[in-house]
Amino acid sequence: MNLVILFSSVHADELPSKSDIHGLIGLQTAVKSQGSRGTCTMFTAIGMVEHLLIRKQGFLPVELDLSEQWMEYIIMKDKLTEGSSTSKNMRAILDMGVVYEKTWPYSRKKWPSLDEDFPQINIAKKTCGHLVVLPKYLKSCLLGQRDPRLFTMSDYDIAQIDPDFIPIRKESIYLRDTLVSNLFKRKKSYKSRDLNKIKQWLNDGKSVIMGTKLYYGSWNSKKTITHEIQERDKSKWYAGIVGYPEIGTRDRRISSVKGGGHSMILVGYDDDVIVETKMQMEDGSWKEFEYKGVYYFKNSWGVKGFGKKFKLDGVSYPGYGMITQKYAHEFGRFFYID
């Protein structure tokens, strides 16, 4: 997959101030939950493939539910640490395809170690126990929750270790050749820092993946309290509103060091929406800030926490959210597939 930095001649004043957010949300599958695992990029990659199948091949959102667990497996089979990037995920999908959620359901809990006691320990030992003498493969197995060597083995060898994987691999190859190969080509995938182009894509009804650093105070997540950043505004958390970590705030300093990363699917923008936040400064004082312009996004944290009360024009979209354009433009990395 070739990654191309795009430069556009389209100017912001040539675009409408608001895209058709409802229309693009209608081209997404249901919001899912990644649980306690660091698999957000797996969810955005699979969510993007689902979006493309809906937009380009006429699938209905209720018809589609592809497996994020498969996505995690085909990435973790070559890794010893959790996490990935959109470009790596898309290359893996092109090479190894996808499978349906019912074929390999997602597990919301991670497998830390065969030496630790956790609810899935017996499954983990059964699946990965034979790799104790091969630490590298064991680590990948715990991350991907299956022996990382299976995809390249013969059916005979797979049958000796994990016979249930044989139909999974067959399905992935079939869907790779019948669905994925018709969706996008290696030269039609782009990274872009051109903000006008990003808005143009959204205005054209095409989703965009955005990766960014997590500033916990701006998100009002639980880690806002864990890292003693400031008091948490749960109303904004449930409303799905993300502000901005101003220079001079505790959020800017603490989250810069302790913050993680996140990936989401953008579904629209509105240049006129005003977001008001209140942030604690380094000297302990509180200041109010106001930002004009937001991006709307589909998240992967389920529908019972972040964004559970998110509404747009009076319509409820649990699990969705909005992030200030200032946050997105400063910290975001954007990925689009044509």
C-alpha positions as CSV (number, residue, x, y, z in Angstrom):
1,M,0.0,0.0,0.0
2,N,1.5,3.3,-1.1
3,L,0.9,6.2,1.3
4,V,0.7,9.6,-0.4
5,I,0.7,13.0,1.1
6,L,-2.1,14.9,-0.7
7,F,-2.2,18.6,-1.5
8,S,-5.5,20.1,-2.6
9,S,-6.5,23.3,-4.5
10,V,-9.9,23.2,-2.7
11,H,-10.2,26.1,-0.3
12,A,-12.3,26.0,2.9
13,D,-14.5,28.8,1.7
14,E,-15.6,26.6,-1.3
15,L,-17.0,24.0,1.0
16,P,-20.2,24.2,3.0
17,S,-19.8,24.9,6.7
18,K,-21.4,21.6,7.6
19,S,-21.3,18.2,6.0
20,D,-24.2,15.7,5.9
21,I,-23.3,14.0,9.2
22,H,-26.6,12.0,9.4
23,G,-26.1,10.6,5.9
24,L,-22.6,9.4,6.6
25,I,-23.5,7.9,10.0
26,G,-26.1,6.0,8.0
27,L,-23.2,4.4,6.1
28,Q,-21.7,2.9,9.2
29,T,-22.2,-0.3,11.1
30,A,-23.1,-0.4,14.7
31,V,-20.8,1.0,17.4
32,K,-18.8,-1.8,19.1
33,S,-16.6,-2.0,22.2
34,Q,-12.9,-2.8,22.3
35,G,-13.2,-3.5,26.0
36,S,-9.9,-3.4,28.0
37,R,-7.7,-4.2,25.0
38,G,-5.6,-1.7,23.0
39,T,-7.3,-2.5,19.7
40,C,-8.8,0.8,18.6
41,T,-7.0,0.7,15.2
42,M,-8.4,-2.8,14.6
43,F,-11.9,-1.4,15.1
44,T,-11.3,1.5,12.8
45,A,-9.8,-0.6,10.1
46,I,-12.6,-3.1,10.2
47,G,-15.1,-0.3,10.5
48,M,-13.7,1.3,7.4
49,V,-13.9,-1.9,5.4
50,E,-17.6,-2.2,6.5
51,H,-18.2,1.4,5.5
52,L,-16.7,0.8,2.1
53,L,-18.8,-2.3,1.5
54,I,-21.9,-0.3,2.4
55,R,-21.0,2.7,0.3
56,K,-19.4,1.0,-2.7
57,Q,-21.2,-2.4,-2.9
58,G,-24.6,-1.7,-1.5
59,F,-24.5,-3.8,1.7
60,L,-26.9,-2.8,4.4
61,P,-25.3,-1.9,7.8
62,V,-27.4,-4.6,9.6
63,E,-26.0,-7.2,7.2
64,L,-22.3,-6.5,8.1
65,D,-20.4,-7.5,11.2
66,L,-16.7,-8.4,10.5
67,S,-14.3,-9.7,13.0
68,E,-12.0,-7.4,14.9
69,Q,-10.5,-10.5,16.6
70,W,-9.3,-11.7,13.2
71,M,-7.8,-8.3,12.5
72,E,-6.0,-8.4,15.9
73,Y,-4.7,-11.9,15.1
74,I,-3.2,-11.1,11.6
75,I,-1.4,-8.1,13.1
76,M,-0.2,-9.6,16.3
77,K,1.1,-12.7,14.7
78,D,4.3,-10.7,13.9
79,K,4.4,-8.5,17.0
80,L,5.4,-8.7,20.6
81,T,3.6,-5.6,21.8
82,E,0.0,-4.5,21.4
83,G,-1.1,-1.7,19.0
84,S,-0.7,-1.1,15.3
85,S,-1.2,1.5,12.6
86,T,-3.9,2.0,9.9
87,S,-1.5,1.5,7.1
88,K,-0.2,-1.8,8.5
89,N,-3.8,-3.0,9.2
90,M,-4.9,-2.2,5.6
91,R,-1.9,-4.0,4.1
92,A,-2.8,-7.0,6.3
93,I,-6.4,-7.0,5.1
94,L,-5.3,-6.8,1.5
95,D,-3.0,-9.8,2.0
96,M,-5.1,-12.0,4.4
97,G,-8.6,-10.8,4.0
98,V,-11.4,-10.7,6.7
99,V,-13.8,-13.0,8.4
100,Y,-17.2,-12.5,9.9
101,E,-17.7,-11.8,13.6
102,K,-19.8,-15.0,14.0
103,T,-16.9,-16.9,12.6
104,W,-14.4,-15.6,15.2
105,P,-16.1,-13.4,17.9
106,Y,-14.1,-10.6,19.5
107,S,-12.8,-11.1,23.0
108,R,-13.0,-7.9,25.1
109,K,-10.5,-9.2,27.6
110,K,-6.7,-9.4,27.0
111,W,-4.6,-12.4,27.9
112,P,-1.7,-11.1,30.0
113,S,0.3,-14.2,30.8
114,L,-0.1,-17.9,31.4
115,D,1.3,-17.3,34.9
116,E,-1.5,-15.0,35.9
117,D,-4.9,-15.8,37.1
118,F,-7.7,-14.3,34.9
119,P,-11.1,-15.5,33.7
120,Q,-9.8,-16.8,30.4
121,I,-6.8,-18.5,31.7
122,N,-8.0,-22.0,30.8
123,I,-8.8,-21.0,27.2
124,A,-5.4,-19.2,27.0
125,K,-3.5,-22.3,28.2
126,K,-5.4,-24.5,25.8
127,T,-4.7,-22.2,22.9
128,C,-1.2,-21.0,23.6
129,G,0.2,-23.5,26.2
130,H,2.1,-25.5,23.6
131,L,4.2,-22.4,22.9
132,V,5.7,-22.1,26.4
133,V,9.0,-23.4,25.0
134,L,8.8,-20.7,22.3
135,P,8.6,-17.4,24.1
136,K,8.4,-15.2,21.0
137,Y,5.4,-17.1,19.6
138,L,3.8,-17.4,23.0
139,K,3.8,-13.6,23.4
140,S,2.2,-13.2,19.9
141,C,-0.3,-15.9,20.7
142,L,-1.4,-14.2,23.9
143,L,-1.9,-10.9,22.0
144,G,-3.7,-12.4,19.0
145,Q,-5.3,-15.3,21.0
146,R,-4.2,-17.9,18.6
147,D,-0.9,-19.6,17.5
148,P,0.7,-16.9,15.2
149,R,2.1,-19.6,12.8
150,L,-1.3,-21.0,11.8
151,F,-2.0,-18.9,8.8
152,T,1.1,-20.2,6.9
153,M,0.7,-23.9,8.0
154,S,-0.8,-26.7,5.9
155,D,-4.3,-27.9,6.8
156,Y,-2.7,-31.1,8.1
157,D,-0.4,-29.3,10.5
158,I,-3.2,-27.0,11.6
159,A,-5.4,-30.0,12.4
160,Q,-2.8,-31.2,14.9
161,I,-2.9,-27.9,16.8
162,D,-6.1,-26.0,16.2
163,P,-8.5,-27.7,13.7
164,D,-11.1,-24.9,14.2
165,F,-8.7,-22.5,12.4
166,I,-9.0,-24.3,9.1
167,P,-12.5,-23.0,8.1
168,I,-11.5,-19.6,9.5
169,R,-8.6,-19.3,7.1
170,K,-10.6,-20.6,4.2
171,E,-13.2,-17.9,4.9
172,S,-10.6,-15.2,5.1
173,I,-9.1,-16.1,1.7
174,Y,-12.5,-16.4,0.1
175,L,-13.6,-12.9,1.4
176,R,-10.2,-11.5,0.5
177,D,-10.7,-12.6,-3.1
178,T,-14.4,-11.8,-3.4
179,L,-14.9,-8.7,-1.3
180,V,-11.7,-7.0,-0.3
181,S,-9.9,-7.1,-3.6
182,N,-12.8,-5.2,-5.2
183,L,-12.9,-2.5,-2.5
184,F,-9.5,-0.7,-2.8
185,K,-6.1,-1.1,-4.4
186,R,-2.7,-0.5,-2.9
187,K,-2.2,2.8,-4.8
188,K,-5.6,4.2,-3.7
189,S,-4.9,4.6,0.0
190,Y,-3.8,8.0,1.4
191,K,-2.4,9.7,4.4
192,S,-3.2,13.4,4.3
193,R,-2.5,16.6,6.3
194,D,-4.5,18.7,3.9
195,L,-7.4,19.8,6.1
196,N,-9.4,21.1,3.2
197,K,-9.1,17.7,1.5
198,I,-10.2,15.9,4.6
199,K,-13.3,18.0,4.8
200,Q,-13.9,17.5,1.1
201,W,-13.9,13.7,1.6
202,L,-16.4,14.0,4.5
203,N,-18.5,16.4,2.5
204,D,-18.5,13.8,-0.3
205,G,-19.9,11.2,2.1
206,K,-16.6,9.3,2.6
207,S,-15.4,8.4,6.1
208,V,-11.8,9.2,7.2
209,I,-9.8,7.5,9.9
210,M,-8.1,9.8,12.5
211,G,-5.4,8.7,14.9
212,T,-4.5,11.0,17.8
213,K,-2.9,11.3,21.2
214,L,-5.2,11.0,24.1
215,Y,-5.3,14.0,26.4
216,Y,-7.4,12.6,29.2
217,G,-8.6,15.9,30.7
218,S,-9.9,17.0,27.3
219,W,-11.9,13.7,27.0
220,N,-12.9,13.7,30.7
221,S,-12.0,10.0,30.8
222,K,-11.6,8.1,34.1
223,K,-7.8,8.5,33.7
224,T,-8.4,12.3,34.3
225,I,-8.8,11.3,38.0
226,T,-6.2,8.4,37.9
227,H,-3.5,10.8,36.8
228,E,-4.7,13.7,39.0
229,I,-5.2,16.0,36.1
230,Q,-8.4,17.8,37.3
231,E,-12.0,17.2,38.3
232,R,-13.8,15.1,35.7
233,D,-16.9,16.5,33.9
234,K,-18.9,13.3,33.4
235,S,-21.7,15.3,31.6
236,K,-19.3,16.0,28.7
237,W,-18.0,12.4,28.7
238,Y,-21.5,11.0,28.4
239,A,-22.4,13.7,25.8
240,G,-19.3,12.7,23.7
241,I,-17.7,16.1,23.8
242,V,-13.9,16.4,23.5
243,G,-12.3,19.8,24.0
244,Y,-8.6,20.8,23.7
245,P,-5.5,20.6,26.0
246,E,-4.5,24.2,26.2
247,I,-0.9,25.1,26.8
248,G,-0.5,25.9,30.5
249,T,-3.1,23.3,31.6
250,R,-2.3,20.3,33.7
251,D,-3.9,18.2,31.0
252,R,-1.4,19.4,28.5
253,R,1.6,18.5,30.7
254,I,0.5,15.3,32.3
255,S,-1.2,13.7,29.3
256,S,1.7,14.6,27.1
257,V,3.7,12.1,29.2
258,K,1.1,9.6,30.3
259,G,-1.5,9.8,27.6
260,G,-2.1,7.0,25.2
261,G,-3.2,7.0,21.6
262,H,-6.6,6.5,20.0
263,S,-8.1,5.9,16.6
264,M,-11.6,6.8,15.4
265,I,-13.7,7.1,12.2
266,L,-14.7,10.6,11.3
267,V,-18.2,10.9,9.9
268,G,-18.6,14.7,9.4
269,Y,-17.8,18.2,10.4
270,D,-19.5,21.4,11.4
271,D,-17.5,24.6,11.3
272,D,-20.0,26.6,13.3
273,V,-20.6,24.4,16.4
274,I,-19.3,26.0,19.6
275,V,-17.7,23.9,22.3
276,E,-17.1,25.3,25.8
277,T,-14.7,23.8,28.3
278,K,-13.3,24.5,31.7
279,M,-9.7,23.4,32.4
280,Q,-7.4,23.5,35.4
281,M,-4.2,25.5,34.9
282,E,-0.8,24.6,36.3
283,D,-1.2,27.2,39.1
284,G,-4.4,25.5,40.2
285,S,-6.8,28.1,38.8
286,W,-9.6,27.3,36.4
287,K,-10.2,28.9,33.0
288,E,-13.0,28.7,30.6
289,F,-12.3,28.2,26.9
290,E,-14.4,28.3,23.8
291,Y,-13.7,26.6,20.4
292,K,-15.5,26.9,17.1
293,G,-15.7,24.0,14.8
294,V,-15.9,20.2,15.4
295,Y,-15.5,16.9,13.7
296,Y,-18.0,14.1,14.5
297,F,-16.7,10.6,14.9
298,K,-17.7,7.0,15.5
299,N,-15.9,5.5,18.5
300,S,-15.1,2.0,19.7
301,W,-15.9,2.3,23.4
302,G,-19.4,0.9,23.3
303,V,-22.6,2.7,23.9
304,K,-22.9,2.7,27.7
305,G,-20.0,5.1,28.6
306,F,-18.5,7.7,26.3
307,G,-21.1,9.3,24.1
308,K,-24.0,7.3,25.5
309,K,-26.1,10.6,25.5
310,F,-24.7,12.0,22.3
311,K,-27.2,13.7,20.2
312,L,-27.1,15.5,16.8
313,D,-30.0,17.7,15.8
314,G,-32.2,16.0,18.3
315,V,-31.2,12.5,17.1
316,S,-29.5,10.1,19.5
317,Y,-26.3,8.3,18.3
318,P,-25.0,6.4,21.3
319,G,-21.2,5.8,21.2
320,Y,-20.5,8.7,18.8
321,G,-18.8,11.9,19.7
322,M,-17.5,15.3,18.6
323,I,-13.9,16.6,18.9
324,T,-12.8,20.2,18.4
325,Q,-11.2,20.9,15.1
326,K,-8.3,22.6,17.0
327,Y,-7.5,19.3,18.8
328,A,-7.9,17.3,15.6
329,H,-5.8,19.6,13.4
330,E,-3.0,19.9,15.9
331,F,-2.7,16.2,17.0
332,G,-4.6,14.2,14.4
333,R,-3.2,12.0,11.6
334,F,-5.7,11.2,8.9
335,F,-6.1,8.2,6.6
336,Y,-8.4,7.8,3.7
337,I,-9.2,5.0,1.3
338,D,-10.6,5.7,-2.1
